[in-house]
Amino acid sequence: MQRQRTHFSPVLLATAAAAALLAGCSGSMPSLPSLSKPTSSFTLSSPDIAGGSTIANKHVLNGFGCKGDNVSPTLVWANPPAGTKSYAIQVYDPDAPTGSGFWHWGVYNIPASVTSLAQGTGNAAAKLPAGANGGHNDFFDTGATGGNGNWGGPCPPVGDKPHRYIFTVYALAVPDLYAAAGIPKTGSAALHGFALNKGLGDKLLGTASFTATYGR
């Protein structure tokens, strides 16, 4: 009797090989996939911080041993998805030795008519666009940012490999994140991130991001 052969797809074989390789790499873990929806035509940039560049001292924290000016950078976004009714911005350091990364800035309920934030907008709540909310970051109640909800610049531990700072803008199909997601304005940046990436479901229309680094 002729034995029946089992055929495996090249995709399955490649996946199995990659899994075996990762399993043999002691102490290393693969990066988790992003829950957000990158949109190729939707872009985020900054004339103050080029993607892939080192963040200038002007935007670094002034506190916790760092001697920067702590000025929030200019952010500009373009080509949002159709149906966008508001934006949110988050800045996150996944390399901070906290076990959960570190959140440096969050701005929510940015009106759909706004497509940029000028340099220094994140340094005082009064400078934010009308209706926008500066959410808490991980410098909450330290006084390092001059007030809760303001921009908190990079300040990684001395001797660390340069940390990555991920700037992300979210395009939302709702005008009010809090009404749609049922979260309080006083919620943590992680809670806001969960609402944006998962809780809103298909109301998240797309994201755009860039990454820059800083070390000392």
Phi and psi in degrees as GROMACS dihedral restraints (atoms count N, CA, C in turn):
[ dihedral_restraints ]
;  ai    aj    ak    al  type     phi  dphi    fc
    3     4     5     6     1   -78.6    20    10
    4     5     6     7     1   129.7    20    10
    6     7     8     9     1   -75.2    20    10
    7     8     9    10     1   134.3    20    10
    9    10    11    12     1   -77.7    20    10
   10    11    12    13     1   131.8    20    10
   12    13    14    15     1   -89.3    20    10
   13    14    15    16     1   141.6    20    10
   15    16    17    18     1   -99.8    20    10
   16    17    18    19     1   127.8    20    10
   18    19    20    21     1  -104.7    20    10
   19    20    21    22     1   130.4    20    10
   21    22    23    24     1  -109.8    20    10
   22    23    24    25     1   142.2    20    10
   24    25    26    27     1   -71.2    20    10
   25    26    27    28     1   150.2    20    10
   27    28    29    30     1   -56.6    20    10
   28    29    30    31     1   -33.1    20    10
   30    31    32    33     1   -65.4    20    10
   31    32    33    34     1   -44.6    20    10
   33    34    35    36     1   -64.1    20    10
   34    35    36    37     1   -41.0    20    10
   36    37    38    39     1   -64.2    20    10
   37    38    39    40     1   -41.3    20    10
   39    40    41    42     1   -66.1    20    10
   40    41    42    43     1   -39.4    20    10
   42    43    44    45     1   -64.3    20    10
   43    44    45    46     1   -43.0    20    10
   45    46    47    48     1   -63.9    20    10
   46    47    48    49     1   -40.5    20    10
   48    49    50    51     1   -64.8    20    10
   49    50    51    52     1   -41.3    20    10
   51    52    53    54     1   -65.4    20    10
   52    53    54    55     1   -39.9    20    10
   54    55    56    57     1   -64.2    20    10
   55    56    57    58     1   -39.6    20    10
   57    58    59    60     1   -65.4    20    10
   58    59    60    61     1   -39.6    20    10
   60    61    62    63     1   -64.5    20    10
   61    62    63    64     1   -43.6    20    10
   63    64    65    66     1   -65.4    20    10
   64    65    66    67     1   -37.6    20    10
   66    67    68    69     1   -64.1    20    10
   67    68    69    70     1   -28.3    20    10
   69    70    71    72     1   -87.9    20    10
   70    71    72    73     1    -5.2    20    10
   72    73    74    75     1   -92.4    20    10
   73    74    75    76     1    93.0    20    10
   75    76    77    78     1   -60.9    20    10
   76    77    78    79     1   131.4    20    10
   78    79    80    81     1    82.3    20    10
   79    80    81    82     1     1.4    20    10
   81    82    83    84     1  -115.0    20    10
   82    83    84    85     1   148.4    20    10
   84    85    86    87     1  -130.7    20    10
   85    86    87    88     1   141.8    20    10
   87    88    89    90     1   -69.4    20    10
   88    89    90    91     1   153.1    20    10
   90    91    92    93     1   -69.5    20    10
   91    92    93    94     1   139.7    20    10
   93    94    95    96     1   -76.5    20    10
   94    95    96    97     1   141.7    20    10
   96    97    98    99     1   -68.0    20    10
   97    98    99   100     1   149.2    20    10
   99   100   101   102     1   -72.8    20    10
  100   101   102   103     1   143.4    20    10
  102   103   104   105     1   -84.6    20    10
  103   104   105   106     1   -13.6    20    10
  105   106   107   108     1   -79.4    20    10
  106   107   108   109     1   174.1    20    10
  108   109   110   111     1  -116.9    20    10
  109   110   111   112     1    90.0    20    10
  111   112   113   114     1   -62.4    20    10
  112   113   114   115     1   138.0    20    10
  114   115   116   117     1  -120.2    20    10
  115   116   117   118     1   120.7    20    10
  117   118   119   120     1   -58.8    20    10
  118   119   120   121     1   -36.7    20    10
  120   121   122   123     1   -84.2    20    10
  121   122   123   124     1   -17.2    20    10
  123   124   125   126     1   -84.7    20    10
  124   125   126   127     1   122.1    20    10
  126   127   128   129     1  -128.2    20    10
  127   128   129   130     1   152.1    20    10
  129   130   131   132     1  -129.6    20    10
  130   131   132   133     1   133.6    20    10
  132   133   134   135     1  -148.2    20    10
  133   134   135   136     1   172.3    20    10
  135   136   137   138     1  -146.2    20    10
  136   137   138   139     1   128.1    20    10
  138   139   140   141     1   -70.3    20    10
  139   140   141   142     1   -13.4    20    10
  141   142   143   144     1   -92.0    20    10
  142   143   144   145     1   -27.2    20    10
  144   145   146   147     1  -138.2    20    10
  145   146   147   148     1   104.8    20    10
  147   148   149   150     1   -73.9    20    10
  148   149   150   151     1   143.9    20    10
  150   151   152   153     1   -57.8    20    10
  151   152   153   154     1   131.2    20    10
  153   154   155   156     1    86.6    20    10
  154   155   156   157     1    -3.7    20    10
  156   157   158   159     1   -90.9    20    10
  157   158   159   160     1   174.5    20    10
  159   160   161   162     1   -89.5    20    10
  160   161   162   163     1   132.2    20    10
  162   163   164   165     1   -69.5    20    10
  163   164   165   166     1   131.0    20    10
  165   166   167   168     1   -71.3    20    10
  166   167   168   169     1   155.9    20    10
  168   169   170   171     1   -59.5    20    10
  169   170   171   172     1   -24.6    20    10
  171   172   173   174     1   -57.7    20    10
  172   173   174   175     1   -29.7    20    10
  174   175   176   177     1  -103.1    20    10
  175   176   177   178     1    -0.8    20    10
  177   178   179   180     1   -80.0    20    10
  178   179   180   181     1   149.5    20    10
  180   181   182   183     1   -59.6    20    10
  181   182   183   184     1   147.4    20    10
  183   184   185   186     1  -109.0    20    10
  184   185   186   187     1    87.3    20    10
  186   187   188   189     1   159.7    20    10
  187   188   189   190     1   168.8    20    10
  189   190   191   192     1    53.2    20    10
  190   191   192   193     1    35.0    20    10
  192   193   194   195     1    90.3    20    10
  193   194   195   196     1    -7.5    20    10
  195   196   197   198     1   -94.5    20    10
  196   197   198   199     1   149.3    20    10
  198   199   200   201     1  -121.8    20    10
  199   200   201   202     1    37.3    20    10
  201   202   203   204     1   -84.5    20    10
  202   203   204   205     1  -179.5    20    10
  204   205   206   207     1   -91.8    20    10
  205   206   207   208     1   -12.5    20    10
  207   208   209   210     1    53.9    20    10
  208   209   210   211     1    44.8    20    10
  210   211   212   213     1   -97.9    20    10
  211   212   213   214     1   128.2    20    10
  213   214   215   216     1   -67.3    20    10
  214   215   216   217     1   142.5    20    10
  216   217   218   219     1   -80.5    20    10
  217   218   219   220     1   159.5    20    10
  219   220   221   222     1   -66.2    20    10
  220   221   222   223     1   137.0    20    10
  222   223   224   225     1  -127.3    20    10
  223   224   225   226     1   137.8    20    10
  225   226   227   228     1  -135.1    20    10
  226   227   228   229     1   131.3    20    10
  228   229   230   231     1  -126.8    20    10
  229   230   231   232     1   154.8    20    10
  231   232   233   234     1  -148.1    20    10
  232   233   234   235     1   159.5    20    10
  234   235   236   237     1    56.0    20    10
  235   236   237   238     1    53.4    20    10
  237   238   239   240     1   -68.8    20    10
  238   239   240   241     1   159.2    20    10
  240   241   242   243     1   -63.0    20    10
  241   242   243   244     1   149.9    20    10
  243   244   245   246     1   -60.2    20    10
  244   245   246   247     1   140.9    20    10
  246   247   248   249     1    90.3    20    10
  247   248   249   250     1     3.5    20    10
  249   250   251   252     1   -65.3    20    10
  250   251   252   253     1   129.2    20    10
  252   253   254   255     1  -116.0    20    10
  253   254   255   256     1   -14.2    20    10
  255   256   257   258     1  -165.1    20    10
  256   257   258   259     1   167.4    20    10
  258   259   260   261     1  -127.8    20    10
  259   260   261   262     1   159.0    20    10
  261   262   263   264     1  -136.9    20    10
  262   263   264   265     1   150.2    20    10
  264   265   266   267     1  -129.2    20    10
  265   266   267   268     1   137.4    20    10
  267   268   269   270     1  -135.3    20    10
  268   269   270   271     1   146.0    20    10
  270   271   272   273     1  -124.6    20    10
  271   272   273   274     1   125.4    20    10
  273   274   275   276     1  -136.9    20    10
  274   275   276   277     1   137.9    20    10
  276   277   278   279     1  -107.7    20    10
  277   278   279   280     1   106.1    20    10
  279   280   281   282     1   -78.5    20    10
  280   281   282   283     1    -8.5    20    10
  282   283   284   285     1   -97.4    20    10
  283   284   285   286     1    -3.5    20    10
  285   286   287   288     1   -61.7    20    10
  286   287   288   289     1   138.0    20    10
  288   289   290   291     1   -80.3    20    10
  289   290   291   292     1    58.7    20    10
  291   292   293   294     1  -111.8    20    10
  292   293   294   295     1   -15.6    20    10
  294   295   296   297     1    89.4    20    10
  295   296   297   298     1   -11.0    20    10
  297   298   299   300     1  -141.8    20    10
  298   299   300   301     1    14.6    20    10
  300   301   302   303     1    74.2    20    10
  301   302   303   304     1  -166.8    20    10
  303   304   305   306     1  -148.4    20    10
  304   305   306   307     1   130.5    20    10
  306   307   308   309     1   -97.3    20    10
  307   308   309   310     1   126.3    20    10
  309   310   311   312     1  -104.3    20    10
  310   311   312   313     1   -21.2    20    10
  312   313   314   315     1  -167.6    20    10
  313   314   315   316     1   147.8    20    10
  315   316   317   318     1  -150.8    20    10
  316   317   318   319     1   131.0    20    10
  318   319   320   321     1  -130.5    20    10
  319   320   321   322     1   129.5    20    10
  321   322   323   324     1  -128.7    20    10
  322   323   324   325     1   161.3    20    10
  324   325   326   327     1    58.1    20    10
  325   326   327   328     1    38.6    20    10
  327   328   329   330     1   -74.1    20    10
  328   329   330   331     1   125.8    20    10
  330   331   332   333     1   -59.6    20    10
  331   332   333   334     1   151.2    20    10
  333   334   335   336     1   -63.2    20    10
  334   335   336   337     1   -21.7    20    10
  336   337   338   339     1   -77.1    20    10
  337   338   339   340     1   -12.2    20    10
  339   340   341   342     1   -95.0    20    10
  340   341   342   343     1   129.0    20    10
  342   343   344   345     1  -127.2    20    10
  343   344   345   346     1    16.4    20    10
  345   346   347   348     1  -163.1    20    10
  346   347   348   349     1   157.8    20    10
  348   349   350   351     1  -125.6    20    10
  349   350   351   352     1   124.2    20    10
  351   352   353   354     1   -72.4    20    10
  352   353   354   355     1   158.8    20    10
  354   355   356   357     1   -55.9    20    10
  355   356   357   358     1   133.1    20    10
  357   358   359   360     1    88.2    20    10
  358   359   360   361     1    -5.2    20    10
  360   361   362   363     1   -58.3    20    10
  361   362   363   364     1   -33.7    20    10
  363   364   365   366     1   -82.7    20    10
  364   365   366   367     1     6.7    20    10
  366   367   368   369     1   -97.0    20    10
  367   368   369   370     1    -2.8    20    10
  369   370   371   372     1  -160.5    20    10
  370   371   372   373     1   137.2    20    10
  372   373   374   375     1   -58.8    20    10
  373   374   375   376     1   -32.1    20    10
  375   376   377   378     1   -67.4    20    10
  376   377   378   379     1   -17.7    20    10
  378   379   380   381     1   -86.6    20    10
  379   380   381   382     1   -10.9    20    10
  381   382   383   384     1   -71.1    20    10
  382   383   384   385     1   154.9    20    10
  384   385   386   387     1   -58.3    20    10
  385   386   387   388     1   148.9    20    10
  387   388   389   390     1   -55.2    20    10
  388   389   390   391     1   128.6    20    10
  390   391   392   393     1    93.6    20    10
  391   392   393   394     1   -17.6    20    10
  393   394   395   396     1   -79.0    20    10
  394   395   396   397     1   152.4    20    10
  396   397   398   399     1  -123.3    20    10
  397   398   399   400     1   126.3    20    10
  399   400   401   402     1   -85.2    20    10
  400   401   402   403     1   110.1    20    10
  402   403   404   405     1   -81.6    20    10
  403   404   405   406     1   164.6    20    10
  405   406   407   408     1   -65.2    20    10
  406   407   408   409     1   144.3    20    10
  408   409   410   411     1  -115.9    20    10
  409   410   411   412     1  -169.8    20    10
  411   412   413   414     1   -83.4    20    10
  412   413   414   415     1     6.4    20    10
  414   415   416   417     1   -94.4    20    10
  415   416   417   418     1    12.4    20    10
  417   418   419   420     1   -49.2    20    10
  418   419   420   421     1   128.1    20    10
  420   421   422   423     1    64.3    20    10
  421   422   423   424     1    14.7    20    10
  423   424   425   426     1   -91.1    20    10
  424   425   426   427     1   -20.2    20    10
  426   427   428   429     1    81.2    20    10
  427   428   429   430     1    -3.2    20    10
  429   430   431   432     1   -68.8    20    10
  430   431   432   433     1   -21.9    20    10
  432   433   434   435     1  -103.0    20    10
  433   434   435   436     1     3.1    20    10
  435   436   437   438     1    82.3    20    10
  436   437   438   439     1    -7.8    20    10
  438   439   440   441     1   168.1    20    10
  439   440   441   442     1   143.9    20    10
  441   442   443   444     1   -63.2    20    10
  442   443   444   445     1   139.4    20    10
  444   445   446   447     1    95.8    20    10
  445   446   447   448     1   -11.0    20    10
  447   448   449   450     1   -84.1    20    10
  448   449   450   451     1   166.6    20    10
  450   451   452   453     1   -58.1    20    10
  451   452   453   454     1   133.1    20    10
  453   454   455   456     1  -122.0    20    10
  454   455   456   457     1   109.9    20    10
  456   457   458   459     1   -71.5    20    10
  457   458   459   460     1   172.8    20    10
  459   460   461   462     1   -60.3    20    10
  460   461   462   463     1   144.8    20    10
  462   463   464   465     1  -163.0    20    10
  463   464   465   466     1    67.1    20    10
  465   466   467   468     1   -74.1    20    10
  466   467   468   469     1   162.3    20    10
  468   469   470   471     1   -60.4    20    10
  469   470   471   472     1   145.6    20    10
  471   472   473   474     1   -60.3    20    10
  472   473   474   475     1   133.9    20    10
  474   475   476   477     1    91.0    20    10
  475   476   477   478     1   -11.8    20    10
  477   478   479   480     1   -67.6    20    10
  478   479   480   481     1   149.9    20    10
  480   481   482   483     1   -58.4    20    10
  481   482   483   484     1   141.3    20    10
  483   484   485   486     1   -47.1    20    10
  484   485   486   487     1   132.1    20    10
  486   487   488   489     1   -82.0    20    10
  487   488   489   490     1   154.5    20    10
  489   490   491   492     1   -95.0    20    10
  490   491   492   493     1   137.7    20    10
  492   493   494   495     1  -120.6    20    10
  493   494   495   496     1   113.5    20    10
  495   496   497   498     1   -99.7    20    10
  496   497   498   499     1   116.7    20    10
  498   499   500   501     1   -98.2    20    10
  499   500   501   502     1   124.7    20    10
  501   502   503   504     1  -133.8    20    10
  502   503   504   505     1   135.1    20    10
  504   505   506   507     1  -112.8    20    10
  505   506   507   508     1   136.2    20    10
  507   508   509   510     1  -109.8    20    10
  508   509   510   511     1   131.7    20    10
  510   511   512   513     1  -100.1    20    10
  511   512   513   514     1   123.5    20    10
  513   514   515   516     1  -118.2    20    10
  514   515   516   517     1   147.7    20    10
  516   517   518   519     1   -90.3    20    10
  517   518   519   520     1    14.9    20    10
  519   520   521   522     1  -126.9    20    10
  520   521   522   523     1   146.0    20    10
  522   523   524   525     1   -80.9    20    10
  523   524   525   526     1   -20.4    20    10
  525   526   527   528     1  -134.3    20    10
  526   527   528   529     1   106.6    20    10
  528   529   530   531     1   -58.3    20    10
  529   530   531   532     1   -40.3    20    10
  531   532   533   534     1   -69.8    20    10
  532   533   534   535     1   -40.4    20    10
  534   535   536   537     1   -67.5    20    10
  535   536   537   538     1   -38.4    20    10
  537   538   539   540     1   -75.0    20    10
  538   539   540   541     1   -37.8    20    10
  540   541   542   543     1   -96.7    20    10
  541   542   543   544     1   -15.7    20    10
  543   544   545   546     1    70.4    20    10
  544   545   546   547     1    35.0    20    10
  546   547   548   549     1  -115.9    20    10
  547   548   549   550     1   155.7    20    10
  549   550   551   552     1   -83.9    20    10
  550   551   552   553     1   154.7    20    10
  552   553   554   555     1   -63.8    20    10
  553   554   555   556     1   -23.8    20    10
  555   556   557   558     1   -84.2    20    10
  556   557   558   559     1     0.9    20    10
  558   559   560   561     1   -64.9    20    10
  559   560   561   562     1   158.8    20    10
  561   562   563   564     1   -67.2    20    10
  562   563   564   565     1   164.0    20    10
  564   565   566   567     1   -62.8    20    10
  565   566   567   568     1   -34.5    20    10
  567   568   569   570     1   -65.0    20    10
  568   569   570   571     1   -39.2    20    10
  570   571   572   573     1   -64.6    20    10
  571   572   573   574     1   -43.0    20    10
  573   574   575   576     1   -60.6    20    10
  574   575   576   577     1   -42.5    20    10
  576   577   578   579     1   -62.1    20    10
  577   578   579   580     1   -39.3    20    10
  579   580   581   582     1   -63.6    20    10
  580   581   582   583     1   -44.3    20    10
  582   583   584   585     1   -60.7    20    10
  583   584   585   586     1   -43.4    20    10
  585   586   587   588     1   -67.9    20    10
  586   587   588   589     1   -47.7    20    10
  588   589   590   591     1   -82.2    20    10
  589   590   591   592     1   -24.6    20    10
  591   592   593   594     1  -132.5    20    10
  592   593   594   595     1   -47.5    20    10
  594   595   596   597     1   -62.9    20    10
  595   596   597   598     1   -34.1    20    10
  597   598   599   600     1   -80.8    20    10
  598   599   600   601     1   -10.6    20    10
  600   601   602   603     1    58.2    20    10
  601   602   603   604     1  -129.1    20    10
  603   604   605   606     1   -75.8    20    10
  604   605   606   607     1     2.0    20    10
  606   607   608   609     1   -78.0    20    10
  607   608   609   610     1   -12.7    20    10
  609   610   611   612     1   -83.8    20    10
  610   611   612   613     1   110.7    20    10
  612   613   614   615     1   -87.4    20    10
  613   614   615   616     1   -26.6    20    10
  615   616   617   618     1   171.7    20    10
  616   617   618   619     1   166.0    20    10
  618   619   620   621     1  -135.5    20    10
  619   620   621   622     1   159.1    20    10
  621   622   623   624     1  -140.8    20    10
  622   623   624   625     1   145.8    20    10
  624   625   626   627     1  -154.1    20    10
  625   626   627   628     1   164.4    20    10
  627   628   629   630     1  -146.7    20    10
  628   629   630   631     1   160.4    20    10
  630   631   632   633     1  -126.6    20    10
  631   632   633   634     1   136.1    20    10
  633   634   635   636     1  -130.0    20    10
  634   635   636   637     1   170.2    20    10
  636   637   638   639     1  -127.9    20    10
  637   638   639   640     1   162.3    20    10
  639   640   641   642     1  -159.5    20    10
  640   641   642   643     1   138.1    20    10
  642   643   644   645     1  -147.4    20    10
  643   644   645   646     1   164.1    20    10
